[in-house]
Amino acid sequence: MAEKSLFRNLLEASTVGLNLVIATFIGLAMGYGLDYAMDKWFGWHTKPWLMIIFLFFGIFSGFRELVRMAKKADNESKKNL
């Protein structure tokens, strides 16, 4: 199996940080949107609780993806040995 190019390795390394930031932002935005919707549609004042809960979901999701990518890279490096 051919070695990955340097550019490909750098691209994969940069996506790790982007995945963490994007997952966190999406969780924050979903929580904010749900807080707004609950207040507007039902009159339930959940602010800021749903935003905080979904922020933690986003952070958890980002770290889960980080671990998944690290395991994948580790398995690929073991294959090449």
Phi, psi and omega in degrees: 000135183287147177291147175288148179286161179299319180299318180296318178296319178294322178297315178295322179293324181287332180289337179299310180294319179296319179299319180295315181291316182293318179298319178295316180295318180296318176299317179296315181294320178296317179296318178296317179297319178293321175301315179297315181295318180297321180289318184286314186276318187250347182079014179274126182266085182263356183297133000260017190295315179294325178297317180293316180298313181287334173298315178295323175299317179295317178297315178299316180297318178297317179289327176297318177293323177300314180294319179298317179292325178293320178295320179297316179295322179294317179296321178293322180290327177290327177295323184284349181282000000 
